[in-house]
Amino acid sequence: MKIQYLEVVATNAEAVCAAYEKALGVQFSEPDQLLGGARTTAMADGSMLGVRAPMHESEQPTIRPYWLTDNIEAALEAATGGGAEVAHPPLEIPGKGTFAIYIQGDVHHGLWQL
């Protein structure tokens, strides 16, 4: 298993980025509108960390891993077969890959296909 994208949704995303920059010595990008306005930085294994503010009033702060998969449709079908609910169907982000989100219990999970 590999996390391709780790998403942090925080009400004060700028403060989170500043804290990571100071504590970990990383640099964040300018907001990427293709990723919901997330500011991103590369992690040591080549995956990405993105920090953004909630995109709508009902979105709660969360940390959501997006697991890398070779077949996002099959992975999502397996998750829903185990009782998960699809929160966001597969959607391609040009130049970045395809993502989907499902909810299992109270936890949001992401899938990512390159």
Backbone bond lengths (Angstrom), bond angles and torsions (degrees), N, CA, C in turn:
res aa  C-N    CA-C-N  psi(-1)  N-CA   C-N-CA  omega(-1)  CA-C   N-CA-C  phi
1 M - - - 1.452 - - 1.517 109.38 -
2 K 1.328 114.50 139.70 1.457 120.07 178.51 1.520 109.18 -140.05
3 I 1.314 116.21 133.83 1.457 120.64 172.87 1.525 107.18 -82.89
4 Q 1.329 116.21 123.84 1.457 121.43 177.91 1.529 110.83 -88.39
5 Y 1.335 115.15 -37.18 1.462 120.32 -177.36 1.521 107.85 -143.71
6 L 1.314 116.32 126.82 1.458 121.79 176.42 1.514 106.99 -109.82
7 E 1.329 115.51 117.92 1.459 121.53 -174.77 1.530 110.25 -106.77
8 V 1.316 115.67 127.01 1.455 122.14 174.72 1.518 107.04 -112.07
9 V 1.326 116.25 119.90 1.458 121.57 176.34 1.525 106.08 -106.49
10 A 1.325 116.38 118.34 1.463 121.56 -175.59 1.520 110.43 -137.57
11 T 1.309 116.65 144.07 1.458 119.84 179.68 1.521 111.66 -64.96
12 N 1.325 117.94 -26.90 1.457 121.29 175.81 1.531 108.68 -121.88
13 A 1.315 115.42 71.89 1.462 121.38 -175.77 1.526 112.19 -59.54
14 E 1.317 117.63 -36.42 1.471 120.54 -179.51 1.528 111.00 -62.63
15 A 1.328 117.38 -40.03 1.463 120.92 178.63 1.524 111.24 -66.76
16 V 1.330 116.60 -37.96 1.466 120.28 177.75 1.524 109.73 -64.18
17 C 1.327 117.21 -46.07 1.468 120.67 178.23 1.528 110.66 -59.71
18 A 1.318 117.05 -45.40 1.467 120.97 -179.29 1.529 110.72 -61.30
19 A 1.318 117.09 -41.15 1.468 120.45 179.65 1.525 111.02 -65.23
20 Y 1.340 117.37 -43.65 1.474 120.49 177.92 1.530 110.45 -63.76
21 E 1.327 116.73 -40.80 1.467 119.78 179.82 1.521 110.89 -60.98
22 K 1.325 116.79 -44.83 1.466 120.41 -179.72 1.527 112.18 -69.95
23 A 1.319 116.93 -45.51 1.467 121.08 -174.89 1.527 113.09 -75.10
24 L 1.332 116.41 -34.11 1.468 120.01 -171.26 1.524 113.80 -114.70
25 G 1.329 117.32 -6.31 1.458 120.20 178.00 1.510 114.54 69.20
26 V 1.334 116.95 30.46 1.465 120.76 179.28 1.525 109.62 -102.06
27 Q 1.320 115.86 166.31 1.461 123.00 175.82 1.522 108.44 -121.75
28 F 1.317 116.71 133.61 1.459 121.36 178.00 1.518 110.40 -99.25
29 S 1.320 115.02 149.12 1.466 122.21 176.87 1.527 109.91 -73.13
30 E 1.318 114.44 173.43 1.457 120.25 167.00 1.535 107.16 -69.31
31 P 1.323 118.73 162.39 1.466 120.64 179.80 1.537 111.93 -56.18
32 D 1.324 115.26 134.71 1.465 123.21 179.64 1.524 107.59 -105.38
33 Q 1.324 116.32 107.81 1.466 120.33 -176.48 1.527 112.62 -64.32
34 L 1.337 118.19 -25.98 1.462 120.53 176.86 1.528 111.73 -67.96
35 L 1.334 116.30 -19.23 1.470 121.93 179.12 1.528 110.71 -112.83
36 G 1.313 117.15 34.56 1.455 121.60 176.80 1.512 114.43 70.05
37 G 1.319 117.01 22.94 1.457 120.87 -178.44 1.510 113.41 85.45
38 A 1.329 116.88 12.94 1.469 120.37 -179.21 1.524 110.89 -68.21
39 R 1.310 115.00 142.06 1.461 121.64 168.69 1.523 104.58 -94.31
40 T 1.325 117.99 131.48 1.458 121.33 -172.28 1.517 112.55 -118.65
41 T 1.320 113.65 159.63 1.457 121.80 172.17 1.524 107.25 -147.52
42 A 1.321 116.27 149.16 1.464 121.26 178.55 1.520 109.73 -79.72
43 M 1.330 115.78 141.36 1.454 121.21 173.86 1.529 108.25 -96.22
44 A 1.319 116.86 165.09 1.466 122.27 -173.07 1.522 113.23 -56.57
45 D 1.330 117.97 -31.58 1.467 120.59 -177.49 1.524 113.19 -88.09
46 G 1.338 117.15 5.84 1.459 120.82 179.44 1.514 114.02 94.45
47 S 1.311 117.80 -8.02 1.459 120.63 176.36 1.527 109.25 -78.23
48 M 1.311 116.38 177.34 1.465 120.48 -175.80 1.527 110.75 -122.50
49 L 1.324 114.41 147.32 1.459 122.85 170.73 1.513 106.75 -112.54
50 G 1.326 116.63 130.03 1.453 121.32 177.22 1.516 110.56 -124.16
51 V 1.322 116.55 134.86 1.460 122.35 178.58 1.519 107.56 -121.39
52 R 1.327 115.92 127.48 1.465 119.81 -179.03 1.526 110.37 -147.06
53 A 1.314 114.58 163.78 1.460 121.77 174.24 1.523 108.96 -81.57
54 P 1.321 118.10 160.56 1.469 119.90 173.82 1.529 110.61 -56.06
55 M 1.322 116.51 143.29 1.466 120.74 -177.87 1.528 112.89 -89.28
56 H 1.322 117.29 -13.48 1.463 120.81 177.40 1.528 108.31 -153.44
57 E 1.307 115.91 164.97 1.461 122.10 -172.75 1.520 114.14 -58.57
58 S 1.318 117.57 -33.03 1.471 119.70 -176.62 1.536 113.18 -87.49
59 E 1.333 117.82 -6.98 1.473 119.41 179.89 1.526 110.09 -76.12
60 Q 1.306 115.48 125.87 1.456 122.26 -178.54 1.524 111.01 -94.03
61 P 1.335 117.97 152.50 1.464 119.73 173.18 1.526 110.42 -56.61
62 T 1.314 115.45 141.70 1.465 120.54 -178.71 1.516 109.65 -161.30
63 I 1.315 115.15 165.09 1.460 122.09 168.07 1.519 105.32 -121.43
64 R 1.330 115.81 120.34 1.465 120.87 -172.97 1.523 110.49 -124.24
65 P 1.339 117.37 115.07 1.458 119.12 173.36 1.529 110.14 -81.60
66 Y 1.316 115.86 141.03 1.469 122.21 173.67 1.524 106.32 -109.99
67 W 1.316 115.35 109.01 1.461 121.18 -176.90 1.523 110.83 -79.26
68 L 1.308 116.09 133.37 1.461 121.89 179.23 1.526 109.58 -71.28
69 T 1.317 115.65 133.16 1.460 121.37 178.27 1.524 109.31 -140.05
70 D 1.312 115.88 150.85 1.465 120.88 176.20 1.524 111.92 -82.61
71 N 1.343 116.57 -19.94 1.459 120.64 -176.67 1.529 108.28 -141.75
72 I 1.315 116.53 92.82 1.456 120.79 -174.48 1.528 112.13 -65.20
73 E 1.319 117.34 -36.24 1.469 120.53 179.63 1.523 110.68 -63.40
74 A 1.338 117.19 -46.16 1.466 121.10 -179.92 1.531 111.00 -66.30
75 A 1.328 117.38 -39.60 1.460 120.67 179.53 1.529 110.50 -65.57
76 L 1.325 117.20 -41.36 1.456 120.80 179.35 1.529 110.55 -67.56
77 E 1.320 116.73 -39.43 1.466 120.77 177.35 1.533 110.96 -63.10
78 A 1.324 116.52 -40.57 1.470 120.09 177.50 1.526 110.70 -63.88
79 A 1.328 116.78 -40.59 1.462 120.27 179.47 1.525 111.31 -64.47
80 T 1.327 116.52 -45.82 1.463 119.25 -179.69 1.527 110.97 -68.72
81 G 1.320 116.69 -30.81 1.461 120.23 175.15 1.523 111.90 -64.55
82 G 1.323 115.82 -23.20 1.461 121.29 177.18 1.520 112.87 -94.21
83 G 1.333 117.26 10.66 1.448 120.56 175.77 1.521 115.63 102.65
84 A 1.320 117.91 1.00 1.462 120.28 179.65 1.527 110.82 -73.63
85 E 1.319 115.31 156.62 1.460 122.60 177.07 1.528 108.24 -111.60
86 V 1.318 117.50 132.75 1.464 121.24 178.69 1.534 108.80 -74.12
87 A 1.328 115.94 122.20 1.457 121.18 176.95 1.523 110.74 -94.89
88 H 1.331 116.26 -31.09 1.467 121.09 177.22 1.522 107.34 -149.24
89 P 1.319 118.30 120.47 1.466 120.21 179.40 1.525 110.83 -69.08
90 P 1.321 117.22 166.40 1.465 119.61 179.69 1.526 112.10 -54.24
91 L 1.336 114.31 134.25 1.458 121.40 179.54 1.517 107.74 -141.48
92 E 1.315 116.37 128.93 1.466 120.62 178.21 1.525 110.04 -82.05
93 I 1.327 115.05 133.58 1.456 122.09 172.48 1.522 105.50 -106.33
94 P 1.318 118.22 112.84 1.464 120.77 -174.88 1.532 112.93 -50.39
95 G 1.338 114.75 125.88 1.450 121.48 177.01 1.519 115.10 80.07
96 K 1.339 117.23 -1.16 1.460 119.58 -176.23 1.523 113.12 -122.72
97 G 1.304 118.43 -31.05 1.458 121.92 -178.40 1.517 110.44 130.85
98 T 1.325 114.96 -167.54 1.460 122.42 -179.26 1.519 108.27 -119.34
99 F 1.327 116.33 136.65 1.462 119.66 178.78 1.519 110.60 -125.05
100 A 1.319 115.56 160.84 1.463 123.97 171.69 1.517 107.05 -148.70
101 I 1.331 116.20 156.34 1.464 121.35 178.36 1.523 107.96 -129.70
102 Y 1.330 115.42 136.30 1.456 119.99 172.64 1.518 109.23 -132.63
103 I 1.340 114.59 159.21 1.459 121.06 179.71 1.522 107.90 -114.98
104 Q 1.307 115.65 125.18 1.469 122.24 175.22 1.518 105.68 -120.96
105 G 1.326 117.04 114.28 1.460 119.85 -172.92 1.519 107.75 67.10
106 D 1.312 116.72 -128.80 1.467 121.33 178.68 1.518 112.36 -101.40
107 V 1.317 117.26 7.52 1.462 121.02 -172.08 1.532 110.54 -107.48
108 H 1.339 115.47 132.28 1.462 121.21 175.02 1.522 108.76 -87.44
109 H 1.313 115.73 135.10 1.468 122.11 178.66 1.521 108.25 -126.23
110 G 1.315 116.53 145.84 1.452 120.91 177.13 1.520 110.88 -115.94
111 L 1.303 114.82 153.38 1.467 122.94 172.62 1.526 106.68 -122.75
112 W 1.327 116.13 147.79 1.466 121.10 -179.36 1.522 108.71 -140.81
113 Q 1.317 115.34 131.53 1.463 121.34 175.96 1.509 108.38 -124.04
114 L 1.333 116.22 128.88 1.462 120.62 178.41 1.511 110.73 -84.18
